[in-house]
């Protein structure tokens, strides 16, 4: 082997040593330079140049391998960081930061699927320069991310805004312009078969992503998806655990509160049953409820009080009382006072009023109901004697209705029960739905006791005998009080007043007839008395004749004619006969039309401005017809054949006609 060959072998070994020590490529190039300087032949130079290229390729492979190892190490560090416990928001920020730094890009962001919003919402970003990015909603079927999700692989573009292959929206383009992004890559966040969102990364210059970068982005997306799923499960678990802890805490509090309520309830009921009086119970309630307390009867009269409860408008109190009875729950007045109904079954005993000492204090509703119940127990204990007499009162009313002329024993029983039948009384009958008869009967017992009257339940109807002088007003009051307690419309009829026990049965029949008439006329859910029904009331009444109806309807006109010898009644008859035409009426009466007009004005003064309204006009015509018929029959009874076919009407005044003609 000559010296030249030895030199070549030495230099080849030198190249291998450089490769083995991972020397820079420049040192390999230096060997080639020395070979050229020695004046090597062309064939040798070709071999050396090829050796240099191979050395460069080996060096490049070493570099790629080192880069890959570095990337894998970074990916491993990222996986470790993401696997640590994080809140979801903090985790998403970490994913965006790691993605941007590992790929060496200008910006990265994470969007999660929002099914209700119909797309993916950007939840976190790193390197962003605009407020438009975080919170941006990327709709379905729009942008690079949707394509990546559809194909289940990362996709990229070197210049997003110039890429016509992508479907975009104005809002999305505006956000990309605001960030100044050009190149973008998107990877789906897949965990198993589910895709939870999209991981984006972008650069503010045009860039072509390598296969390695795309692969790296895919791995980042998979790792991030697992971490997001884990964080989401962890957050849901924490939320459920917190909810369980909260539920257990509430259950413990409720149990403690229930025990306290039971203790208080036992104490209050024991107080009521021990017979210590309403005064002591009200004082104890004021202490327990931390406020001023009043107990009122059904007529809103104060029975006992502890502390000062502000005065409230009577109309508001009445409305609140009805609402409390209907709901059987406390209601609050405008003054901040709470009103709680005091009930015994369906019977109203009164109301409990509480005005808290602290203006912003809202009392416990269950405690208020228990307090009202204790008052109810005490009132029932105190009214035991009166309650024991209630069946006897119902029996008394039944006996009054059973006999046309009550016996002396019945009257004595009424006196013993403090029922004065010599006072004017009205009968009110209530027609509830069948399933609400019990509730109405219970309410009626309480109402009758309050009003000093009697109650009876017969044939699906509830009857009341009440001391009063106006049956229509009594029907309206009963209707107003019982209606809020029911779920179906109730109908109320009334009749009277009557004095003495002999007419109670007859008046009861009138009230029943009135109720039946309302139902037959389709007026279910209304109230009325015979007076409210006009001439229908006369037809229903058993103790009112036609004369009563005539006097009640056109009596002022008849009296005016009788006192002044005028022609108002005759004019009224002619006016209706002429179909409401004053001119035709004047022709029939042989008077001037002005006379008829002035007489009609006088009739309006006597009967009221509404006498020509259809309903009232019908009653006036019926009364007028009855008056004329009675006059004709009265003349027939006096055997006056010449006047038998003419009603008894006064002659017109010659002075009145002369004045009109002038």
C-alpha positions as CSV (number, residue, x, y, z in Angstrom):
1,X,0.0,0.0,0.0
2,X,1.6,3.3,-1.0
3,X,1.5,6.5,1.0
4,X,-1.4,8.0,-1.1
5,X,-3.7,5.1,-0.3
6,X,-2.8,5.3,3.3
7,X,-3.6,9.0,3.2
8,X,-7.0,8.3,1.6
9,X,-7.9,5.6,4.2
10,X,-6.8,8.0,7.0
11,X,-9.1,10.7,5.6
12,X,-12.0,8.3,5.2
13,X,-11.6,7.3,8.8
14,X,-11.5,11.0,9.7
15,X,-14.9,11.4,8.0
16,X,-16.3,8.5,10.1
17,X,-14.8,10.0,13.2
18,X,-16.5,13.3,12.4
19,X,-19.8,11.5,11.9
20,X,-19.3,9.5,15.1
21,X,-18.7,12.7,17.1
22,X,-21.6,14.5,15.3
23,X,-19.2,17.2,14.2
24,X,-20.6,20.2,12.2
25,X,-20.9,19.6,8.4
26,X,-18.3,22.4,7.8
27,X,-15.6,20.1,9.1
28,X,-16.5,17.4,6.5
29,X,-16.3,20.1,3.9
30,X,-12.9,21.1,5.2
31,X,-11.6,17.6,4.4
32,X,-12.9,17.8,0.9
33,X,-11.1,21.2,0.5
34,X,-7.8,19.6,1.6
35,X,-8.2,16.8,-0.9
36,X,-8.8,19.3,-3.7
37,X,-5.7,21.3,-2.6
38,X,-3.5,18.2,-3.0
39,X,-4.5,18.1,-6.6
40,X,-6.4,14.8,-6.6
41,X,-7.5,13.4,-9.8
42,X,-11.1,13.9,-11.0
43,X,-12.3,10.3,-10.2
44,X,-11.0,10.7,-6.6
45,X,-12.8,14.1,-6.3
46,X,-16.0,12.6,-7.4
47,X,-15.7,9.9,-4.8
48,X,-14.9,12.5,-2.1
49,X,-17.8,14.7,-3.2
50,X,-20.1,11.7,-2.9
51,X,-18.7,10.9,0.5
52,X,-19.4,14.5,1.6
53,X,-23.0,14.3,0.4
54,X,-23.5,11.0,2.2
55,X,-22.0,12.6,5.4
56,X,-24.4,15.5,5.0
57,X,-27.3,13.1,4.7
58,X,-26.1,11.2,7.8
59,X,-25.8,14.5,9.7
60,X,-29.3,15.5,8.6
61,X,-30.7,12.2,9.7
62,X,-29.0,12.7,13.1
63,X,-30.4,16.2,13.3
64,X,-34.0,15.0,12.4
65,X,-33.7,12.3,15.0
66,X,-32.5,14.7,17.6
67,X,-35.3,17.1,16.7
68,X,-37.8,14.3,16.9
69,X,-36.5,13.2,20.3
70,X,-36.8,16.8,21.5
71,X,-40.3,17.0,20.2
72,X,-41.3,13.8,21.8
73,X,-39.7,14.9,25.1
74,X,-41.7,18.2,24.8
75,X,-44.8,16.2,24.0
76,X,-44.1,14.0,27.1
77,X,-43.7,17.1,29.3
78,X,-46.9,18.5,27.9
79,X,-48.8,15.3,28.6
80,X,-47.4,15.4,32.2
81,X,-48.5,19.0,32.6
82,X,-51.9,18.4,31.2
83,X,-52.5,15.3,33.3
84,X,-52.1,17.3,36.5
85,X,-55.3,18.3,38.2
86,X,-56.7,21.5,36.6
87,X,-59.9,23.4,36.4
88,X,-61.2,23.3,32.8
89,X,-60.5,27.0,32.1
90,X,-56.9,26.7,33.4
91,X,-56.4,23.5,31.4
92,X,-57.6,25.1,28.1
93,X,-55.2,28.0,28.6
94,X,-52.3,25.6,29.2
95,X,-53.2,23.7,26.0
96,X,-53.2,26.9,24.0
97,X,-49.9,28.0,25.4
98,X,-48.2,24.7,24.9
99,X,-49.4,24.3,21.4
100,X,-48.2,27.7,20.3
101,X,-44.7,27.3,21.9
102,X,-44.2,23.7,20.7
103,X,-45.0,24.5,17.1
104,X,-43.2,27.8,17.2
105,X,-46.3,29.7,15.9
106,X,-47.8,33.1,16.7
107,X,-51.1,32.1,18.2
108,X,-53.1,29.0,19.3
109,X,-56.7,28.7,20.7
110,X,-59.1,26.0,21.8
111,X,-62.8,25.8,20.9
112,X,-65.3,23.4,22.6
113,X,-68.5,22.1,21.1
114,X,-71.6,24.0,22.3
115,X,-74.6,21.9,21.1
116,X,-77.2,24.5,22.2
117,X,-75.4,27.3,20.4
118,X,-75.0,25.2,17.3
119,X,-71.2,25.3,16.9
120,X,-67.9,25.5,18.7
121,X,-67.1,28.3,21.2
122,X,-63.5,29.6,21.5
123,X,-62.8,29.2,25.3
124,X,-59.1,29.9,25.5
125,X,-56.3,31.5,23.4
126,X,-52.6,32.3,23.7
127,X,-50.7,34.9,21.7
128,X,-53.9,36.6,20.6
129,X,-53.9,40.3,20.1
130,X,-57.7,40.9,19.7
131,X,-60.6,40.6,22.0
132,X,-62.6,39.0,19.2
133,X,-61.0,35.6,19.5
134,X,-62.0,34.4,23.0
135,X,-65.8,33.9,23.0
136,X,-66.0,33.6,19.2
137,X,-68.7,31.1,18.1
138,X,-67.7,29.1,15.0
139,X,-70.9,27.7,13.5
140,X,-71.1,24.1,12.2
141,X,-70.1,23.5,8.6
142,X,-67.9,26.6,8.7
143,X,-64.1,27.0,8.6
144,X,-61.1,24.9,8.8
145,X,-62.1,23.3,12.1
146,X,-65.3,21.8,10.7
147,X,-63.4,20.2,7.9
148,X,-60.9,18.7,10.3
149,X,-63.7,17.3,12.5
150,X,-65.5,15.9,9.5
151,X,-62.3,14.1,8.2
152,X,-61.0,13.3,11.7
153,X,-57.5,14.5,10.7
154,X,-55.6,17.8,11.1
155,X,-56.0,20.2,8.2
156,X,-54.0,23.3,7.3
157,X,-53.9,26.2,4.9
158,X,-50.9,28.4,4.1
159,X,-53.1,31.5,3.7
160,X,-56.5,31.3,5.3
161,X,-58.2,34.4,3.8
162,X,-57.0,33.5,0.3
163,X,-58.1,29.9,0.4
164,X,-61.3,29.6,-1.6
165,X,-61.8,25.9,-0.6
166,X,-63.0,26.9,2.9
167,X,-66.5,27.9,3.9
168,X,-66.3,31.1,6.0
169,X,-68.4,33.7,7.7
170,X,-68.0,37.5,8.1
171,X,-67.6,37.2,11.9
172,X,-64.9,34.5,11.5
173,X,-63.0,36.4,8.8
174,X,-63.1,39.6,10.9
175,X,-61.5,37.7,13.9
176,X,-58.8,36.3,11.6
177,X,-58.1,39.7,10.1
178,X,-58.0,41.3,13.6
179,X,-55.3,38.7,14.6
180,X,-53.4,39.2,11.3
181,X,-53.2,35.4,10.8
182,X,-52.3,33.9,7.4
183,X,-51.3,30.2,7.9
184,X,-53.6,28.1,10.1
185,X,-53.8,24.5,11.2
186,X,-56.7,22.8,13.0
187,X,-56.8,19.4,14.7
188,X,-60.0,17.7,16.1
189,X,-60.1,17.0,19.8
190,X,-61.0,13.3,19.8
191,X,-61.5,11.1,22.7
192,X,-62.7,7.7,21.5
193,X,-65.5,8.2,19.1
194,X,-66.4,11.6,20.5
195,X,-65.1,14.9,19.3
196,X,-65.3,17.6,21.9
197,X,-63.9,20.5,19.9
198,X,-61.0,21.8,17.8
199,X,-57.5,22.9,18.5
200,X,-56.3,25.7,16.3
201,X,-52.8,27.2,15.7
202,X,-51.8,29.9,13.4
203,X,-49.0,32.1,12.1
204,X,-49.0,35.7,10.9
205,X,-47.0,34.9,7.8
206,X,-47.6,32.5,4.9
207,X,-46.3,29.1,5.9
208,X,-46.4,25.5,4.6
209,X,-46.7,23.0,7.4
210,X,-44.5,19.8,7.2
211,X,-45.8,16.3,7.7
212,X,-44.0,16.2,11.0
213,X,-45.8,19.4,12.2
214,X,-49.1,18.0,11.1
215,X,-48.4,14.7,12.9
216,X,-47.3,16.6,16.0
217,X,-50.5,18.7,15.9
218,X,-52.6,15.5,15.7
219,X,-50.8,14.1,18.8
220,X,-51.3,17.3,20.6
221,X,-55.0,17.2,19.8
222,X,-55.4,13.7,21.1
223,X,-53.6,14.4,24.3
224,X,-55.5,17.6,24.8
225,X,-58.8,15.8,24.2
226,X,-58.1,13.2,26.9
227,X,-57.0,15.9,29.3
228,X,-60.2,17.9,28.6
229,X,-62.4,14.8,29.1
230,X,-60.6,14.1,32.4
231,X,-61.0,17.7,33.6
232,X,-64.7,17.8,32.5
233,X,-65.3,14.5,34.4
234,X,-63.4,15.9,37.4
235,X,-65.4,19.1,37.4
236,X,-68.7,17.2,37.1
237,X,-67.6,15.0,39.9
238,X,-66.7,17.9,42.0
239,X,-70.0,19.6,41.2
240,X,-72.0,16.5,42.0
241,X,-70.0,16.1,45.3
242,X,-70.7,19.7,46.1
243,X,-74.4,19.2,45.4
244,X,-74.4,16.1,47.6
245,X,-72.7,18.0,50.4
246,X,-75.1,20.9,49.9
247,X,-78.1,18.5,49.9
248,X,-76.9,16.7,53.0
249,X,-76.4,20.1,54.7
250,X,-79.9,21.2,53.7
251,X,-81.3,17.9,54.8
252,X,-79.6,18.3,58.2
253,X,-80.9,21.9,58.4
254,X,-84.4,20.8,57.5
255,X,-84.3,18.0,59.9
256,X,-83.2,20.3,62.7
257,X,-85.9,22.8,61.6
258,X,-88.5,20.1,61.5
259,X,-87.6,19.0,65.0
260,X,-87.7,22.6,66.2
261,X,-91.2,23.1,64.6
262,X,-92.4,19.9,66.2
263,X,-91.2,21.1,69.6
264,X,-92.8,24.5,69.1
265,X,-96.0,22.9,67.8
266,X,-96.3,20.5,70.8
267,X,-95.7,23.5,73.2
268,X,-98.3,25.7,71.5
269,X,-100.9,22.9,71.3
270,X,-100.3,21.9,74.9
271,X,-100.8,25.6,75.9
272,X,-104.1,25.7,74.0
273,X,-105.3,22.4,75.5
274,X,-104.3,23.4,79.0
275,X,-107.0,26.1,79.0
276,X,-104.6,28.9,79.8
277,X,-106.5,31.4,77.6
278,X,-106.0,33.2,74.4
279,X,-104.1,36.0,76.0
280,X,-101.3,33.8,77.1
281,X,-101.1,32.0,73.8
282,X,-100.9,35.3,71.8
283,X,-98.1,36.5,74.1
284,X,-96.2,33.3,73.5
285,X,-96.7,33.5,69.8
286,X,-95.4,37.1,69.8
287,X,-92.2,35.8,71.4
288,X,-91.8,32.8,69.1
289,X,-92.6,34.7,65.9
290,X,-90.6,37.8,66.9
291,X,-93.3,40.3,66.1
292,X,-96.6,41.9,67.1
293,X,-99.5,39.4,67.0
294,X,-103.3,39.9,66.7
295,X,-106.1,37.3,66.6
296,X,-109.3,38.4,64.9
297,X,-112.7,36.8,64.5
298,X,-114.3,36.3,61.1
299,X,-115.8,39.8,61.3
300,X,-112.3,41.2,61.7
301,X,-112.8,42.2,65.3
302,X,-109.7,41.9,67.5
303,X,-110.0,39.1,70.1
304,X,-106.5,39.4,71.6
305,X,-103.3,41.3,70.7
306,X,-99.7,41.4,71.8
307,X,-97.8,44.4,70.4
308,X,-99.0,47.0,67.9
309,X,-100.0,45.8,64.4
310,X,-100.3,48.7,61.9
311,X,-103.8,49.6,60.7
312,X,-104.6,48.4,57.2
313,X,-107.3,49.5,54.8
314,X,-110.5,47.5,55.4
315,X,-111.0,46.7,51.7
316,X,-107.4,45.3,51.5
317,X,-107.9,43.3,54.7
318,X,-111.1,41.8,53.3
319,X,-109.4,40.9,50.0
320,X,-106.4,39.4,51.7
321,X,-108.7,37.4,54.0
322,X,-110.5,35.9,51.0
323,X,-107.2,35.1,49.3
324,X,-105.8,33.4,52.5
325,X,-109.0,31.4,52.9
326,X,-109.0,30.3,49.2
327,X,-105.3,29.3,49.3
328,X,-105.2,28.3,52.9
329,X,-101.8,29.9,53.0
330,X,-100.4,33.1,54.6
331,X,-100.6,36.3,52.6
332,X,-98.7,39.6,53.2
333,X,-100.4,43.0,53.4
334,X,-99.0,46.3,52.1
335,X,-98.0,47.2,55.6
336,X,-95.7,44.1,55.8
337,X,-98.2,42.4,58.1
338,X,-98.8,38.7,57.5
339,X,-102.3,37.3,57.6
340,X,-102.8,33.6,58.3
341,X,-106.3,32.0,58.1
342,X,-107.4,30.2,61.3
343,X,-109.4,27.2,60.1
344,X,-111.0,24.1,61.7
345,X,-111.5,21.8,58.7
346,X,-113.7,23.9,56.3
347,X,-114.9,26.2,59.0
348,X,-113.4,29.7,59.3
349,X,-112.6,30.7,62.9
350,X,-110.8,34.0,62.2
351,X,-107.3,35.2,61.3
352,X,-103.9,35.5,62.9
353,X,-102.0,38.7,62.1
354,X,-98.2,39.0,62.5
355,X,-96.1,42.1,62.0
356,X,-92.4,41.2,62.3
357,X,-90.2,43.5,64.5
358,X,-87.5,43.4,61.7
359,X,-88.9,45.0,58.5
360,X,-86.9,42.7,56.2
361,X,-87.6,39.5,58.2
362,X,-89.7,36.9,56.3
363,X,-91.2,34.4,58.8
364,X,-91.2,30.7,58.2
365,X,-94.4,29.7,56.5
366,X,-94.7,26.4,58.2
367,X,-94.3,28.1,61.6
368,X,-97.1,30.5,60.7
369,X,-99.4,27.7,59.8
370,X,-98.6,25.8,63.0
371,X,-99.2,29.0,65.0
372,X,-102.6,29.4,63.3
373,X,-103.4,25.8,64.1
374,X,-102.7,26.3,67.8
375,X,-105.0,29.3,67.8
376,X,-107.6,27.2,66.0
377,X,-107.3,24.5,68.7
378,X,-107.7,27.0,71.5
379,X,-110.7,28.7,69.8
380,X,-112.4,25.3,69.3
381,X,-111.8,24.4,72.9
382,X,-113.2,27.7,74.1
383,X,-116.2,27.4,71.8
384,X,-116.9,23.8,72.7
385,X,-120.2,24.6,74.2
386,X,-121.3,26.7,71.2
387,X,-120.0,24.0,68.9
388,X,-122.0,21.4,70.8
389,X,-125.1,23.5,70.2
390,X,-124.5,23.6,66.4
391,X,-126.4,20.4,65.6
392,X,-129.4,21.7,67.6
393,X,-129.4,24.9,65.6
394,X,-129.4,22.9,62.3
395,X,-132.2,20.8,63.7
396,X,-134.2,23.9,64.6
397,X,-134.0,25.3,61.1
398,X,-135.1,21.9,59.7
399,X,-138.2,21.9,62.0
400,X,-139.1,25.4,61.0
401,X,-139.0,24.3,57.3
402,X,-140.9,21.1,58.0
403,X,-144.0,22.6,59.6
404,X,-146.3,25.4,58.2
405,X,-147.0,26.6,61.7
406,X,-144.1,25.9,64.1
407,X,-145.2,24.6,67.5
408,X,-144.6,26.4,70.8
409,X,-141.8,24.0,71.6
410,X,-140.0,25.0,68.4
411,X,-140.3,28.7,69.4
412,X,-139.0,27.9,72.9
413,X,-136.0,26.1,71.4
414,X,-135.3,29.1,69.3
415,X,-135.4,31.3,72.3
416,X,-133.0,29.0,74.2
417,X,-130.5,29.2,71.3
418,X,-130.8,33.0,71.2
419,X,-132.6,33.1,67.8
420,X,-135.2,35.9,67.8
421,X,-137.7,34.9,65.1
422,X,-139.6,38.2,65.7
423,X,-136.8,40.1,64.0
424,X,-136.8,40.4,60.2
425,X,-135.1,37.4,58.6
426,X,-134.1,36.5,55.0
427,X,-133.6,33.0,53.6
428,X,-130.5,32.5,51.4
429,X,-130.0,29.2,49.5
430,X,-126.7,28.1,47.9
431,X,-126.4,25.7,45.0
432,X,-122.8,24.3,44.9
433,X,-121.4,21.6,42.8
434,X,-121.9,18.1,44.3
435,X,-118.2,17.6,45.1
436,X,-118.1,20.9,47.0
437,X,-121.2,20.5,49.1
438,X,-119.2,19.5,52.2
439,X,-116.9,22.6,52.0
440,X,-119.9,25.0,51.5
441,X,-121.8,23.3,54.4
442,X,-118.8,23.7,56.7
443,X,-118.4,27.3,55.7
444,X,-122.2,28.0,56.2
445,X,-122.1,26.6,59.7
446,X,-119.4,29.2,60.7
447,X,-121.1,32.0,58.8
448,X,-124.5,31.3,60.4
449,X,-123.0,31.3,63.8
450,X,-121.3,34.6,63.1
451,X,-124.4,36.2,61.8
452,X,-126.7,34.8,64.5
453,X,-128.6,32.7,62.1
454,X,-129.3,29.1,61.2
455,X,-128.1,26.6,58.7
456,X,-129.7,23.6,57.0
457,X,-128.5,21.2,54.3
458,X,-131.2,19.5,52.2
459,X,-131.3,18.0,48.7
460,X,-127.9,19.1,47.7
461,X,-128.6,22.7,48.7
462,X,-127.3,24.7,51.7
463,X,-129.9,27.1,53.3
464,X,-129.3,30.0,55.6
465,X,-131.8,31.8,57.8
466,X,-130.2,35.2,58.5
467,X,-131.3,38.3,60.5
468,X,-131.5,40.9,57.7
469,X,-133.9,43.3,56.0
470,X,-132.5,43.1,52.4
471,X,-132.5,39.7,50.7
472,X,-130.6,41.0,47.6
473,X,-127.8,42.4,49.7
474,X,-127.7,39.2,51.8
475,X,-127.4,37.1,48.7
476,X,-124.6,39.3,47.3
477,X,-122.7,39.1,50.6
478,X,-123.0,35.3,50.9
479,X,-121.9,34.9,47.2
480,X,-118.9,37.2,47.7
481,X,-117.7,35.2,50.8
482,X,-118.2,31.7,49.6
483,X,-117.0,32.0,46.0
484,X,-113.3,32.3,46.7
485,X,-113.4,29.1,48.6
486,X,-114.6,27.0,45.7
487,X,-113.2,25.8,42.4
488,X,-116.6,25.8,40.6
489,X,-119.1,28.7,40.1
490,X,-121.8,28.8,42.8
491,X,-125.3,30.1,42.5
492,X,-127.1,31.9,45.3
493,X,-130.8,32.7,45.6
494,X,-132.6,34.6,48.4
495,X,-136.0,35.8,49.5
496,X,-137.5,37.9,52.3
497,X,-137.5,39.6,54.7
498,X,-140.2,38.1,56.8
499,X,-141.0,38.6,60.5
500,X,-142.2,35.7,62.6
501,X,-141.8,31.9,62.2
502,X,-145.0,31.3,60.2
503,X,-143.7,32.6,56.8
504,X,-140.2,31.1,57.0
505,X,-141.2,27.9,55.1
506,X,-142.9,30.0,52.3
507,X,-139.9,32.3,52.1
508,X,-137.6,29.3,51.8
509,X,-139.6,28.0,48.9
510,X,-139.3,31.5,47.2
511,X,-135.5,31.4,47.7
512,X,-135.4,27.9,46.2
513,X,-137.5,29.0,43.2
514,X,-135.2,32.0,42.7
515,X,-132.2,29.7,42.7
516,X,-133.8,27.3,40.2
517,X,-134.8,30.2,38.0
518,X,-131.2,31.5,37.8
519,X,-130.0,28.0,36.9
520,X,-132.8,27.6,34.3
521,X,-132.0,30.9,32.8
522,X,-128.3,29.9,32.3
523,X,-127.1,32.3,35.1
524,X,-125.1,29.7,37.0
525,X,-122.5,31.6,39.1
526,X,-124.8,34.5,39.9
527,X,-126.9,35.7,42.8
528,X,-130.3,37.3,42.9
529,X,-133.6,37.7,44.9
530,X,-137.1,38.1,43.5
531,X,-136.7,41.9,43.5
532,X,-133.6,41.5,41.3
533,X,-135.6,39.4,38.8
534,X,-138.3,42.0,38.2
535,X,-141.6,40.5,36.9
536,X,-139.9,37.1,37.0
537,X,-139.7,37.6,40.7
538,X,-143.4,38.2,40.9
539,X,-144.0,34.9,39.0
540,X,-141.7,33.1,41.4
541,X,-143.0,34.7,44.6
542,X,-145.6,33.1,46.8
543,X,-146.5,36.1,48.9
544,X,-146.2,39.0,46.4
545,X,-149.2,39.7,44.1
546,X,-149.6,41.8,41.0
547,X,-150.4,44.9,42.9
548,X,-147.1,44.8,44.6
549,X,-145.3,44.5,41.3
550,X,-147.4,47.3,39.7
551,X,-146.7,49.6,42.7
552,X,-143.0,48.8,42.7
553,X,-142.6,49.4,38.9
554,X,-145.0,52.3,37.9
555,X,-146.4,53.3,41.3
556,X,-144.9,56.9,41.1
557,X,-146.7,57.5,37.8
558,X,-150.0,56.2,39.1
559,X,-149.7,58.3,42.3
560,X,-148.9,61.4,40.2
561,X,-152.0,60.9,38.1
562,X,-154.2,60.4,41.1
563,X,-152.9,63.5,42.9
564,X,-152.9,65.9,39.9
565,X,-155.5,64.4,37.6
566,X,-152.9,64.1,34.8
567,X,-152.6,61.8,31.8
568,X,-149.2,60.2,32.4
569,X,-150.5,56.6,32.6
570,X,-152.6,57.0,29.5
571,X,-149.7,58.6,27.7
572,X,-147.4,55.8,28.7
573,X,-149.8,53.2,27.3
574,X,-150.2,55.2,24.1
575,X,-146.4,55.6,23.8
576,X,-145.8,51.8,23.9
577,X,-148.8,51.1,21.7
578,X,-147.4,53.4,19.1
579,X,-144.0,51.5,19.1
580,X,-142.2,54.2,21.0
581,X,-143.2,57.1,18.6
582,X,-144.2,60.3,20.4
583,X,-145.8,61.6,17.2
584,X,-148.1,58.6,16.8
585,X,-148.9,58.6,20.5
586,X,-150.0,62.2,20.2
587,X,-152.3,61.3,17.3
588,X,-153.9,58.5,19.3
589,X,-154.4,60.8,22.3
590,X,-155.6,63.7,20.1
591,X,-153.0,66.0,21.7
592,X,-150.1,68.1,20.5
593,X,-146.8,66.2,20.2
594,X,-145.2,68.7,22.6
595,X,-147.7,67.5,25.2
596,X,-146.5,64.0,24.8
597,X,-142.8,65.0,25.0
598,X,-143.4,67.0,28.2
599,X,-145.3,64.1,29.7
600,X,-142.5,61.6,28.8
601,X,-140.0,64.0,30.5
602,X,-142.2,63.9,33.6
603,X,-142.3,60.1,33.5
604,X,-138.5,60.0,33.3
605,X,-138.3,62.2,36.4
606,X,-140.7,59.8,38.3
607,X,-139.3,56.4,37.1
608,X,-135.6,57.3,36.5
609,X,-133.5,57.8,33.4
610,X,-133.2,54.1,32.7
611,X,-136.9,53.3,32.3
612,X,-136.6,53.1,28.5
613,X,-133.7,50.6,28.6
614,X,-134.9,47.2,27.2
615,X,-135.1,45.2,30.4
616,X,-136.7,48.0,32.4
617,X,-139.1,48.9,29.6
618,X,-140.3,45.3,29.5
619,X,-141.1,45.5,33.2
620,X,-142.9,48.8,32.8
621,X,-145.0,47.4,29.9
622,X,-145.9,44.3,32.0
623,X,-146.8,46.4,35.0
624,X,-148.9,48.8,32.8
625,X,-150.7,45.8,31.2
626,X,-151.5,44.3,34.6
627,X,-152.8,47.7,35.8
628,X,-155.1,48.1,32.8
629,X,-156.3,44.5,33.2
630,X,-157.0,45.0,36.9
631,X,-159.0,48.2,36.1
632,X,-161.0,46.4,33.5
633,X,-161.8,43.5,35.8
634,X,-162.7,45.9,38.6
635,X,-165.3,47.6,36.4
636,X,-166.7,44.3,35.3
637,X,-167.2,43.4,39.0
638,X,-169.2,46.6,39.4
639,X,-171.5,45.6,36.4
640,X,-170.8,48.7,34.3
641,X,-171.4,47.4,30.7
642,X,-170.8,50.8,29.1
643,X,-167.2,51.0,30.5
644,X,-166.4,47.3,30.5
645,X,-164.2,47.5,27.5
646,X,-162.3,50.6,28.5
647,X,-159.6,50.7,31.2
648,X,-160.0,53.0,34.1
649,X,-157.7,55.9,33.1
650,X,-158.1,59.6,34.1
651,X,-159.4,62.1,31.5
652,X,-156.8,64.4,30.2
653,X,-156.4,68.0,31.4
654,X,-158.0,70.7,29.2
655,X,-155.6,73.2,30.7
656,X,-152.5,71.2,29.7
657,X,-153.7,70.8,26.1
658,X,-154.6,74.4,25.8
659,X,-151.2,75.4,27.0
660,X,-149.5,73.1,24.4
661,X,-151.7,74.4,21.6
662,X,-150.8,78.0,22.5
